[in-house]
Amino acid sequence: MNSGYSSDGWTVTEILREYEAAGYSGQFASRPDGFVLCFTCHQQSPAREVHVHELRRTEGASDPADMLAVVAVTCPHCGAHGTLVVNYGPEITLDDAVVLRALER
Protein backbone atom coordinates (compact mmCIF):
# COMPACT_ATOMS: atom_id res chain seq x y z
CA MET A 1 0.00 0.00 0.00
CA ASN A 2 1.52 3.31 -0.97
CA SER A 3 0.90 6.58 0.78
CA GLY A 4 -0.65 9.52 -0.99
CA TYR A 5 -3.82 10.45 -2.72
CA SER A 6 -5.62 8.74 -5.55
CA SER A 7 -8.69 9.45 -7.62
CA ASP A 8 -8.46 6.55 -10.02
CA GLY A 9 -12.11 5.91 -10.85
CA TRP A 10 -12.51 2.98 -8.47
CA THR A 11 -15.76 2.52 -6.56
CA VAL A 12 -15.94 2.81 -2.79
CA THR A 13 -16.71 -0.91 -2.58
CA GLU A 14 -13.59 -1.80 -4.60
CA ILE A 15 -11.40 0.44 -2.47
CA LEU A 16 -12.80 -0.97 0.78
CA ARG A 17 -12.23 -4.54 -0.45
CA GLU A 18 -8.63 -3.73 -1.36
CA TYR A 19 -7.98 -2.17 2.04
CA GLU A 20 -9.62 -5.06 3.88
CA ALA A 21 -7.45 -7.54 1.97
CA ALA A 22 -4.43 -5.52 3.10
CA GLY A 23 -5.48 -5.81 6.77
CA TYR A 24 -7.56 -2.65 7.20
CA SER A 25 -10.63 -4.42 8.58
CA GLY A 26 -11.63 -1.99 11.35
CA GLN A 27 -14.03 0.89 10.93
CA PHE A 28 -13.76 4.54 11.90
CA ALA A 29 -16.13 7.52 11.78
CA SER A 30 -15.74 11.27 11.91
CA ARG A 31 -17.14 12.99 14.96
CA PRO A 32 -17.72 16.65 15.89
CA ASP A 33 -14.82 18.98 16.63
CA GLY A 34 -12.26 17.10 14.52
CA PHE A 35 -12.39 13.77 16.32
CA VAL A 36 -12.32 10.27 14.83
CA LEU A 37 -14.08 7.34 16.52
CA CYS A 38 -12.53 3.87 16.39
CA PHE A 39 -15.23 1.20 16.45
CA THR A 40 -12.72 -1.41 17.70
CA CYS A 41 -11.84 0.26 21.02
CA HIS A 42 -14.64 2.88 21.05
CA GLN A 43 -12.14 5.66 21.76
CA GLN A 44 -12.20 9.05 20.09
CA SER A 45 -8.96 10.66 18.95
CA PRO A 46 -8.16 14.05 17.48
CA ALA A 47 -7.90 13.48 13.72
CA ARG A 48 -4.37 14.95 13.70
CA GLU A 49 -3.27 12.03 15.95
CA VAL A 50 -4.71 9.30 13.69
CA HIS A 51 -2.04 7.81 11.43
CA VAL A 52 -3.03 8.01 7.75
CA HIS A 53 -1.59 5.28 5.52
CA GLU A 54 -3.40 6.25 2.34
CA LEU A 55 -6.27 8.46 1.21
CA ARG A 56 -8.19 7.75 -1.99
CA ARG A 57 -10.99 9.82 -3.44
CA THR A 58 -13.86 8.61 -5.57
CA GLU A 59 -14.97 10.82 -8.41
CA GLY A 60 -18.42 12.37 -8.44
CA ALA A 61 -18.52 13.35 -12.11
CA SER A 62 -22.06 12.09 -12.63
CA ASP A 63 -23.30 12.40 -9.05
CA PRO A 64 -21.80 14.74 -6.42
CA ALA A 65 -23.01 12.32 -3.73
CA ASP A 66 -20.34 9.90 -5.04
CA MET A 67 -17.55 12.25 -3.97
CA LEU A 68 -16.13 10.29 -1.06
CA ALA A 69 -12.69 9.94 0.47
CA VAL A 70 -11.71 6.50 1.77
CA VAL A 71 -8.86 6.72 4.26
CA ALA A 72 -6.77 3.80 5.54
CA VAL A 73 -5.87 4.67 9.14
CA THR A 74 -4.49 3.31 12.40
CA CYS A 75 -6.02 4.06 15.80
CA PRO A 76 -3.54 5.75 18.15
CA HIS A 77 -5.17 4.03 21.16
CA CYS A 78 -5.48 0.36 20.21
CA GLY A 79 -3.50 0.11 16.96
CA ALA A 80 -6.46 -1.16 14.94
CA HIS A 81 -6.09 -0.76 11.19
CA GLY A 82 -9.23 0.24 9.36
CA THR A 83 -11.01 2.64 7.07
CA LEU A 84 -12.74 5.96 7.44
CA VAL A 85 -15.16 7.09 4.72
CA VAL A 86 -15.96 10.80 4.54
CA ASN A 87 -17.76 13.07 2.10
CA TYR A 88 -15.95 15.84 0.27
CA GLY A 89 -17.00 18.35 -2.34
CA PRO A 90 -20.50 19.87 -2.30
CA GLU A 91 -21.92 17.13 -0.04
CA ILE A 92 -19.31 17.48 2.74
CA THR A 93 -20.58 17.82 6.30
CA LEU A 94 -18.95 20.11 8.84
CA ASP A 95 -17.68 17.11 10.86
CA ASP A 96 -16.18 15.50 7.74
CA ALA A 97 -14.61 18.80 6.63
CA VAL A 98 -12.82 19.35 9.94
CA VAL A 99 -11.61 15.74 10.11
CA LEU A 100 -10.51 15.63 6.47
CA ARG A 101 -8.59 18.88 6.80
CA ALA A 102 -6.74 17.51 9.85
CA LEU A 103 -6.00 14.15 8.19
CA GLU A 104 -4.61 15.74 5.02
CA ARG A 105 -1.84 17.54 6.94
N, CA, C and O atoms as a MOPAC input file, in Angstrom:
PM7 MOZYME 1SCF
protein

 N      0.86100 1    -1.17000 1     0.00000 1
 C      0.00000 1     0.00000 1     0.00000 1
 C      0.90400 1     1.23000 1     0.00000 1
 O      1.78100 1     1.36100 1     0.85400 1
 N      0.69300 1     2.11500 1    -0.94200 1
 C      1.51900 1     3.31400 1    -0.96700 1
 C      0.78500 1     4.46500 1    -0.31600 1
 O     -0.44400 1     4.47400 1    -0.24700 1
 N      1.54300 1     5.43200 1     0.16100 1
 C      0.90500 1     6.58200 1     0.77800 1
 C      0.63700 1     7.61700 1    -0.29200 1
 O      1.30000 1     7.63600 1    -1.33000 1
 N     -0.32900 1     8.47000 1    -0.04100 1
 C     -0.64600 1     9.51600 1    -0.99400 1
 C     -2.11400 1     9.55600 1    -1.29900 1
 O     -2.93100 1     8.98200 1    -0.57900 1
 N     -2.43900 1    10.23000 1    -2.36100 1
 C     -3.82200 1    10.44900 1    -2.72300 1
 C     -4.07900 1     9.86600 1    -4.09100 1
 O     -3.20600 1     9.88100 1    -4.95800 1
 N     -5.27400 1     9.35300 1    -4.28300 1
 C     -5.62100 1     8.74200 1    -5.55300 1
 C     -7.06100 1     9.06400 1    -5.89200 1
 O     -7.93100 1     9.04400 1    -5.02100 1
 N     -7.30800 1     9.35700 1    -7.13300 1
 C     -8.68600 1     9.44700 1    -7.62300 1
 C     -8.69200 1     8.71200 1    -8.95200 1
 O     -8.69000 1     9.32600 1   -10.01900 1
 N     -8.70000 1     7.39700 1    -8.87000 1
 C     -8.45800 1     6.55000 1   -10.02100 1
 C     -9.71400 1     5.93700 1   -10.63100 1
 O     -9.61000 1     5.01300 1   -11.43800 1
 N    -10.88500 1     6.42200 1   -10.27000 1
 C    -12.11100 1     5.90700 1   -10.85100 1
 C    -12.63000 1     4.63000 1   -10.21300 1
 O    -13.60300 1     4.06000 1   -10.70700 1
 N    -12.02700 1     4.16800 1    -9.15200 1
 C    -12.50900 1     2.97900 1    -8.46800 1
 C    -13.76600 1     3.32000 1    -7.68400 1
 O    -13.98800 1     4.47800 1    -7.33200 1
 N    -14.58800 1     2.31400 1    -7.41000 1
 C    -15.76000 1     2.52200 1    -6.56500 1
 C    -15.35000 1     2.40100 1    -5.10200 1
 O    -14.29500 1     1.85300 1    -4.78100 1
 N    -16.19300 1     2.91600 1    -4.23000 1
 C    -15.93600 1     2.81200 1    -2.79300 1
 C    -15.84300 1     1.34200 1    -2.38300 1
 O    -14.97500 1     0.97400 1    -1.59100 1
 N    -16.71300 1     0.51700 1    -2.90600 1
 C    -16.70600 1    -0.91300 1    -2.58100 1
 C    -15.38500 1    -1.55900 1    -2.97600 1
 O    -14.83700 1    -2.35100 1    -2.21000 1
 N    -14.86600 1    -1.23700 1    -4.15100 1
 C    -13.59100 1    -1.80200 1    -4.59900 1
 C    -12.44200 1    -1.34900 1    -3.70000 1
 O    -11.57300 1    -2.14600 1    -3.34400 1
 N    -12.44400 1    -0.08400 1    -3.34100 1
 C    -11.39700 1     0.44500 1    -2.47300 1
 C    -11.45300 1    -0.22100 1    -1.10000 1
 O    -10.42400 1    -0.62300 1    -0.55800 1
 N    -12.65400 1    -0.33500 1    -0.54200 1
 C    -12.80100 1    -0.96700 1     0.77600 1
 C    -12.34600 1    -2.42500 1     0.74400 1
 O    -11.70200 1    -2.89400 1     1.68200 1
 N    -12.67700 1    -3.14400 1    -0.32800 1
 C    -12.22600 1    -4.54400 1    -0.45100 1
 C    -10.70500 1    -4.64000 1    -0.50100 1
 O    -10.10500 1    -5.51000 1     0.13100 1
 N    -10.09000 1    -3.73600 1    -1.25900 1
 C     -8.62800 1    -3.73000 1    -1.35600 1
 C     -7.99800 1    -3.46100 1     0.00700 1
 O     -7.05900 1    -4.15000 1     0.40600 1
 N     -8.50700 1    -2.47000 1     0.71600 1
 C     -7.97500 1    -2.16800 1     2.04100 1
 C     -8.18400 1    -3.33200 1     3.00800 1
 O     -7.28200 1    -3.67400 1     3.77200 1
 N     -9.36300 1    -3.93800 1     2.97700 1
 C     -9.61800 1    -5.05800 1     3.88100 1
 C     -8.65900 1    -6.21500 1     3.59900 1
 O     -8.16500 1    -6.85000 1     4.53100 1
 N     -8.39600 1    -6.49100 1     2.33100 1
 C     -7.45500 1    -7.54500 1     1.96800 1
 C     -6.04400 1    -7.22900 1     2.46000 1
 O     -5.24700 1    -8.13700 1     2.69500 1
 N     -5.74000 1    -5.94900 1     2.61300 1
 C     -4.42900 1    -5.51800 1     3.10000 1
 C     -4.38800 1    -5.41600 1     4.63000 1
 O     -3.37700 1    -4.99300 1     5.19100 1
 N     -5.47700 1    -5.79800 1     5.30900 1
 C     -5.48300 1    -5.81000 1     6.77100 1
 C     -6.19800 1    -4.65100 1     7.43300 1
 O     -6.18900 1    -4.54200 1     8.65900 1
 N     -6.81500 1    -3.78900 1     6.65200 1
 C     -7.55600 1    -2.65200 1     7.20400 1
 C     -9.02600 1    -3.04600 1     7.37700 1
 O     -9.89200 1    -2.62200 1     6.61300 1
 N     -9.28400 1    -3.86300 1     8.39400 1
 C    -10.62600 1    -4.41800 1     8.57800 1
 C    -11.47300 1    -3.65400 1     9.58800 1
 O    -12.68400 1    -3.87000 1     9.65200 1
 N    -10.87400 1    -2.76900 1    10.37500 1
 C    -11.62800 1    -1.98700 1    11.34900 1
 C    -12.38100 1    -0.84700 1    10.67700 1
 O    -12.17400 1    -0.54600 1     9.50200 1
 N    -13.25600 1    -0.22600 1    11.45100 1
 C    -14.03200 1     0.89100 1    10.92900 1
 C    -13.88600 1     2.10100 1    11.84300 1
 O    -13.76700 1     1.98100 1    13.06200 1
 N    -13.89900 1     3.26800 1    11.21000 1
 C    -13.75800 1     4.54200 1    11.90500 1
 C    -14.82400 1     5.49800 1    11.38900 1
 O    -15.34900 1     5.31700 1    10.29100 1
 N    -15.14400 1     6.51900 1    12.18700 1
 C    -16.13500 1     7.51900 1    11.78400 1
 C    -15.69400 1     8.89300 1    12.26300 1
 O    -15.07600 1     9.03400 1    13.31900 1
 N    -16.02600 1     9.90500 1    11.46400 1
 C    -15.73800 1    11.27000 1    11.90900 1
 C    -16.76200 1    11.68000 1    12.95000 1
 O    -17.92400 1    11.27800 1    12.90200 1
 N    -16.30500 1    12.48400 1    13.88300 1
 C    -17.14400 1    12.98900 1    14.96400 1
 C    -16.96200 1    14.49800 1    15.05500 1
 O    -16.02300 1    15.03900 1    14.47100 1
 N    -17.83700 1    15.18400 1    15.77000 1
 C    -17.72100 1    16.65200 1    15.89000 1
 C    -16.36900 1    17.09200 1    16.44700 1
 O    -15.68600 1    16.34900 1    17.15200 1
 N    -16.01500 1    18.31600 1    16.10700 1
 C    -14.82000 1    18.98500 1    16.63300 1
 C    -13.51100 1    18.33300 1    16.20900 1
 O    -12.51200 1    18.43000 1    16.92200 1
 N    -13.50400 1    17.66200 1    15.03700 1
 C    -12.26300 1    17.10400 1    14.51700 1
 C    -11.81400 1    15.81800 1    15.16300 1
 O    -10.61900 1    15.52300 1    15.17500 1
 N    -12.72900 1    15.05000 1    15.69800 1
 C    -12.39100 1    13.77000 1    16.31500 1
 C    -12.77200 1    12.61300 1    15.39400 1
 O    -13.67200 1    12.72500 1    14.56200 1
 N    -12.06000 1    11.49800 1    15.56600 1
 C    -12.32000 1    10.26900 1    14.83200 1
 C    -12.60600 1     9.17600 1    15.85200 1
 O    -11.85900 1     9.00500 1    16.81600 1
 N    -13.69200 1     8.43600 1    15.63600 1
 C    -14.08500 1     7.34400 1    16.52300 1
 C    -13.61900 1     6.01900 1    15.94400 1
 O    -13.87900 1     5.72200 1    14.77800 1
 N    -12.93400 1     5.22300 1    16.75000 1
 C    -12.52700 1     3.86900 1    16.38800 1
 C    -13.60300 1     2.92000 1    16.91300 1
 O    -13.89400 1     2.91000 1    18.11000 1
 N    -14.18900 1     2.12700 1    16.02700 1
 C    -15.22500 1     1.19600 1    16.44700 1
 C    -14.66000 1    -0.07000 1    17.07900 1
 O    -15.42400 1    -0.88500 1    17.59600 1
 N    -13.34000 1    -0.25500 1    17.05000 1
 C    -12.72300 1    -1.40500 1    17.70400 1
 C    -12.60800 1    -1.17100 1    19.20500 1
 O    -13.02800 1    -2.01100 1    20.00100 1
 N    -12.03600 1    -0.02100 1    19.59500 1
 C    -11.83700 1     0.25900 1    21.02400 1
 C    -12.82100 1     1.30000 1    21.56200 1
 O    -12.84000 1     1.57000 1    22.76300 1
 N    -13.62700 1     1.87800 1    20.69200 1
 C    -14.64300 1     2.87700 1    21.04900 1
 C    -14.05300 1     4.15500 1    21.65300 1
 O    -14.71800 1     4.86500 1    22.40700 1
 N    -12.79300 1     4.43300 1    21.30500 1
 C    -12.13800 1     5.65600 1    21.75900 1
 C    -12.17800 1     6.68900 1    20.64900 1
 O    -12.11100 1     6.34900 1    19.46800 1
 N    -12.28900 1     7.95800 1    21.03500 1
 C    -12.20300 1     9.05200 1    20.08600 1
 C    -10.81700 1     9.67300 1    20.18100 1
 O    -10.25600 1     9.81800 1    21.26600 1
 N    -10.28000 1    10.03600 1    19.02500 1
 C     -8.95800 1    10.65700 1    18.94700 1
 C     -9.04400 1    11.90800 1    18.08600 1
 O     -9.82300 1    11.95100 1    17.13400 1
 N     -8.25600 1    12.92400 1    18.40800 1
 C     -8.16500 1    14.05400 1    17.48400 1
 C     -7.66600 1    13.53600 1    16.13100 1
 O     -6.73400 1    12.73400 1    16.08400 1
 N     -8.26500 1    13.97900 1    15.05300 1
 C     -7.89600 1    13.47800 1    13.72200 1
 C     -6.40300 1    13.65400 1    13.44800 1
 O     -5.80400 1    12.82000 1    12.76900 1
 N     -5.80200 1    14.70500 1    13.95400 1
 C     -4.37400 1    14.94700 1    13.70000 1
 C     -3.49100 1    13.87600 1    14.34400 1
 O     -2.32000 1    13.75600 1    13.98600 1
 N     -4.03500 1    13.08700 1    15.29700 1
 C     -3.27200 1    12.02700 1    15.95500 1
 C     -3.48200 1    10.65900 1    15.31100 1
 O     -2.80100 1     9.69500 1    15.66100 1
 N     -4.42000 1    10.57100 1    14.37400 1
 C     -4.70700 1     9.30500 1    13.68900 1
 C     -3.71700 1     9.16100 1    12.54500 1
 O     -3.56800 1    10.07300 1    11.73200 1
 N     -3.04000 1     8.02400 1    12.47700 1
 C     -2.04000 1     7.81100 1    11.42700 1
 C     -2.73700 1     7.45300 1    10.10500 1
 O     -3.49400 1     6.48500 1    10.02900 1
 N     -2.46600 1     8.24400 1     9.08100 1
 C     -3.03000 1     8.00800 1     7.74900 1
 C     -2.01200 1     7.23000 1     6.91800 1
 O     -0.87200 1     7.66500 1     6.75700 1
 N     -2.42900 1     6.08000 1     6.39400 1
 C     -1.58600 1     5.28100 1     5.51800 1
 C     -1.81100 1     5.66100 1     4.05700 1
 O     -0.87000 1     5.72900 1     3.26600 1
 N     -3.06100 1     5.90500 1     3.71800 1
 C     -3.40200 1     6.25500 1     2.33800 1
 C     -4.78500 1     6.88300 1     2.32000 1
 O     -5.65500 1     6.53300 1     3.11700 1
 N     -4.96900 1     7.81200 1     1.40100 1
 C     -6.26800 1     8.45700 1     1.20800 1
 C     -6.59100 1     8.38400 1    -0.27200 1
 O     -5.79300 1     8.80600 1    -1.11000 1
 N     -7.76000 1     7.84900 1    -0.59300 1
 C     -8.18900 1     7.74800 1    -1.99000 1
 C     -9.56000 1     8.38400 1    -2.13300 1
 O    -10.44100 1     8.18500 1    -1.29700 1
 N     -9.72700 1     9.13800 1    -3.18100 1
 C    -10.98800 1     9.82200 1    -3.43900 1
 C    -11.72100 1     9.15600 1    -4.58800 1
 O    -11.11100 1     8.74100 1    -5.57400 1
 N    -13.03700 1     9.05800 1    -4.45200 1
 C    -13.85800 1     8.60600 1    -5.56800 1
 C    -14.33400 1     9.84000 1    -6.31200 1
 O    -14.50100 1    10.90700 1    -5.72200 1
 N    -14.54800 1     9.69000 1    -7.58200 1
 C    -14.97500 1    10.81600 1    -8.40900 1
 C    -16.48900 1    10.92300 1    -8.40300 1
 O    -17.19200 1     9.91300 1    -8.39900 1
 N    -16.97800 1    12.13200 1    -8.40300 1
 C    -18.41700 1    12.36900 1    -8.43800 1
 C    -18.84300 1    13.05300 1    -9.72200 1
 O    -19.71000 1    13.92700 1    -9.69900 1
 N    -18.24800 1    12.66700 1   -10.84000 1
 C    -18.52100 1    13.34500 1   -12.11300 1
 C    -19.99600 1    13.31700 1   -12.47600 1
 O    -20.54200 1    14.31900 1   -12.93900 1
 N    -20.64300 1    12.18100 1   -12.27000 1
 C    -22.05800 1    12.09500 1   -12.62900 1
 C    -22.98000 1    12.36500 1   -11.45100 1
 O    -24.14600 1    12.70900 1   -11.64600 1
 N    -22.47600 1    12.21600 1   -10.23700 1
 C    -23.30000 1    12.39500 1    -9.05000 1
 C    -22.43200 1    12.92400 1    -7.91900 1
 O    -21.58200 1    12.19100 1    -7.41300 1
 N    -22.61900 1    14.18700 1    -7.50100 1
 C    -21.79700 1    14.73800 1    -6.41900 1
 C    -21.84900 1    13.92100 1    -5.12900 1
 O    -20.92100 1    13.98900 1    -4.32300 1
 N    -22.91900 1    13.15100 1    -4.92100 1
 C    -23.00700 1    12.32000 1    -3.72600 1
 C    -21.96600 1    11.20700 1    -3.74500 1
 O    -21.68900 1    10.60200 1    -2.71000 1
 N    -21.37700 1    10.92500 1    -4.92900 1
 C    -20.33500 1     9.90300 1    -5.03800 1
 C    -18.95800 1    10.43100 1    -4.69300 1
 O    -17.98200 1     9.68600 1    -4.77800 1
 N    -18.85000 1    11.68400 1    -4.30900 1
 C    -17.55000 1    12.25100 1    -3.97400 1
 C    -17.21700 1    11.89300 1    -2.52500 1
 O    -17.60100 1    12.58900 1    -1.58500 1
 N    -16.49100 1    10.78800 1    -2.37900 1
 C    -16.12600 1    10.28600 1    -1.05900 1
 C    -14.62200 1    10.10700 1    -0.98400 1
 O    -13.96400 1     9.83800 1    -1.98900 1
 N    -14.08800 1    10.25900 1     0.20900 1
 C    -12.68600 1     9.93700 1     0.47200 1
 C    -12.67700 1     8.70300 1     1.36500 1
 O    -13.37200 1     8.65200 1     2.38000 1
 N    -11.88400 1     7.71500 1     0.97800 1
 C    -11.70900 1     6.50300 1     1.77200 1
 C    -10.28300 1     6.55300 1     2.30300 1
 O     -9.32200 1     6.61400 1     1.53500 1
 N    -10.15800 1     6.52700 1     3.62200 1
 C     -8.86300 1     6.72500 1     4.26300 1
 C     -8.48500 1     5.46900 1     5.04400 1
 O     -9.25000 1     5.00600 1     5.88900 1
 N     -7.30800 1     4.92200 1     4.76300 1
 C     -6.76700 1     3.80300 1     5.53500 1
 C     -6.00300 1     4.39800 1     6.71100 1
 O     -5.05700 1     5.16200 1     6.52400 1
 N     -6.42400 1     4.03900 1     7.93400 1
 C     -5.87100 1     4.66600 1     9.13900 1
 C     -5.53400 1     3.63200 1    10.20300 1
 O     -5.92300 1     2.46700 1    10.12400 1
 N     -4.78900 1     4.10900 1    11.20900 1
 C     -4.49000 1     3.30600 1    12.39800 1
 C     -4.90500 1     4.09400 1    13.62900 1
 O     -4.61100 1     5.28500 1    13.73800 1
 N     -5.58400 1     3.43500 1    14.55300 1
 C     -6.01700 1     4.05700 1    15.79800 1
 C     -4.81900 1     4.27900 1    16.71800 1
 O     -4.04300 1     3.35100 1    16.95000 1
 N     -4.65600 1     5.49200 1    17.24500 1
 C     -3.54200 1     5.74700 1    18.14500 1
 C     -3.71500 1     5.10800 1    19.52600 1
 O     -2.75400 1     5.03600 1    20.29200 1
 N     -4.92500 1     4.64300 1    19.85300 1
 C     -5.16700 1     4.02700 1    21.16400 1
 C     -4.91100 1     2.52600 1    21.14700 1
 O     -4.15500 1     2.00900 1    21.97000 1
 N     -5.55000 1     1.82000 1    20.19300 1
 C     -5.47800 1     0.35600 1    20.21400 1
 C     -4.67600 1    -0.23400 1    19.06000 1
 O     -4.41100 1    -1.43600 1    19.04700 1
 N     -4.28400 1     0.59500 1    18.08800 1
 C     -3.49800 1     0.11200 1    16.96500 1
 C     -4.29700 1    -0.57500 1    15.87600 1
 O     -3.71900 1    -1.14200 1    14.94900 1
 N     -5.62700 1    -0.53300 1    15.97500 1
 C     -6.46000 1    -1.16000 1    14.94100 1
 C     -6.25400 1    -0.46200 1    13.60300 1
 O     -6.17200 1     0.76400 1    13.52700 1
 N     -6.17100 1    -1.27200 1    12.55200 1
 C     -6.09300 1    -0.76100 1    11.18600 1
 C     -7.48500 1    -0.83500 1    10.58700 1
 O     -8.16800 1    -1.85300 1    10.70200 1
 N     -7.90300 1     0.25100 1     9.94400 1
 C     -9.23000 1     0.24100 1     9.35900 1
 C     -9.42800 1     1.38100 1     8.39000 1
 O     -8.47400 1     2.03100 1     7.96100 1
 N    -10.67600 1     1.61000 1     8.05400 1
 C    -11.00700 1     2.63700 1     7.06800 1
 C    -11.99700 1     3.64600 1     7.63400 1
 O    -12.83800 1     3.34100 1     8.48000 1
 N    -11.85300 1     4.84400 1     7.12800 1
 C    -12.74200 1     5.95700 1     7.44300 1
 C    -13.25000 1     6.48500 1     6.11300 1
 O    -12.45300 1     6.81500 1     5.23500 1
 N    -14.56600 1     6.57000 1     5.94900 1
 C    -15.15700 1     7.08900 1     4.72100 1
 C    -15.81600 1     8.42300 1     5.05400 1
 O    -16.66100 1     8.51000 1     5.94400 1
 N    -15.41000 1     9.46900 1     4.31600 1
 C    -15.96200 1    10.80500 1     4.54100 1
 C    -16.37400 1    11.43000 1     3.20900 1
 O    -15.80400 1    11.12900 1     2.16000 1
 N    -17.35700 1    12.29100 1     3.27500 1
 C    -17.76000 1    13.06600 1     2.10100 1
 C    -16.75400 1    14.17500 1     1.85400 1
 O    -16.07600 1    14.62600 1     2.77600 1
 N    -16.66000 1    14.61300 1     0.60100 1
 C    -15.94500 1    15.83900 1     0.26900 1
 C    -16.68700 1    16.47700 1    -0.89600 1
 O    -17.61300 1    15.88100 1    -1.44600 1
 N    -16.29600 1    17.65700 1    -1.26600 1
 C    -17.00300 1    18.35500 1    -2.34100 1
 C    -18.28500 1    18.97800 1    -1.81800 1
 O    -18.37600 1    19.29900 1    -0.63400 1
 N    -19.28100 1    19.15400 1    -2.68600 1
 C    -20.49700 1    19.87200 1    -2.29500 1
 C    -21.32800 1    19.17300 1    -1.21700 1
 O    -22.14300 1    19.81900 1    -0.55800 1
 N    -21.13700 1    17.88000 1    -1.02700 1
 C    -21.92200 1    17.12900 1    -0.04100 1
 C    -21.23500 1    17.01000 1     1.31700 1
 O    -21.75800 1    16.33800 1     2.20600 1
 N    -20.07400 1    17.64600 1     1.50000 1
 C    -19.30900 1    17.48400 1     2.73600 1
 C    -20.07300 1    18.05400 1     3.93400 1
 O    -20.71300 1    19.10200 1     3.84000 1
 N    -19.99300 1    17.34500 1     5.05200 1
 C    -20.57900 1    17.82500 1     6.29800 1
 C    -19.50700 1    18.59400 1     7.06600 1
 O    -18.31900 1    18.47200 1     6.76800 1
 N    -19.91600 1    19.36900 1     8.03300 1
 C    -18.95300 1    20.11100 1     8.84300 1
 C    -18.00100 1    19.15700 1     9.56200 1
 O    -16.79200 1    19.38900 1     9.58400 1
 N    -18.54100 1    18.08100 1    10.15200 1
 C    -17.68500 1    17.11100 1    10.85700 1
 C    -16.65600 1    16.50400 1     9.91000 1
 O    -15.47600 1    16.41300 1    10.25000 1
 N    -17.10100 1    16.08600 1     8.71400 1
 C    -16.18000 1    15.50200 1     7.74300 1
 C    -15.13700 1    16.51700 1     7.28400 1
 O    -13.97200 1    16.16300 1     7.10700 1
 N    -15.53600 1    17.76800 1     7.08900 1
 C    -14.61000 1    18.80300 1     6.62500 1
 C    -13.48600 1    19.02700 1     7.62900 1
 O    -12.31900 1    19.12100 1     7.25000 1
 N    -13.83500 1    19.11100 1     8.89800 1
 C    -12.82200 1    19.35400 1     9.93700 1
 C    -11.88700 1    18.15300 1    10.04200 1
 O    -10.67200 1    18.32400 1    10.14600 1
 N    -12.43500 1    16.94900 1    10.01500 1
 C    -11.61300 1    15.73700 1    10.11300 1
 C    -10.72600 1    15.60100 1     8.88000 1
 O     -9.53000 1    15.33500 1     9.00700 1
 N    -11.29000 1    15.77700 1     7.69800 1
 C    -10.51400 1    15.62800 1     6.46900 1
 C     -9.37200 1    16.63100 1     6.40300 1
 O     -8.26400 1    16.28200 1     5.99800 1
 N     -9.62700 1    17.85000 1     6.79100 1
 C     -8.59000 1    18.87800 1     6.80500 1
 C     -7.43500 1    18.46000 1     7.72200 1
 O     -6.26600 1    18.60400 1     7.36400 1
 N     -7.77200 1    17.94300 1     8.90000 1
 C     -6.73600 1    17.51400 1     9.85300 1
 C     -5.97500 1    16.28700 1     9.34000 1
 O     -4.76600 1    16.18600 1     9.54600 1
 N     -6.65500 1    15.37000 1     8.68800 1
 C     -6.00400 1    14.15000 1     8.18900 1
 C     -5.07100 1    14.44100 1     7.01500 1
 O     -4.06000 1    13.76000 1     6.84300 1
 N     -5.40300 1    15.44500 1     6.21200 1
 C     -4.61000 1    15.73900 1     5.02100 1
 C     -3.31000 1    16.47300 1     5.32000 1
 O     -2.51300 1    16.71000 1     4.41200 1
 N     -3.08700 1    16.83200 1     6.56500 1
 C     -1.84300 1    17.53700 1     6.93600 1
 C     -0.68400 1    16.58700 1     7.01700 1
 O      0.43500 1    17.00300 1     7.31500 1

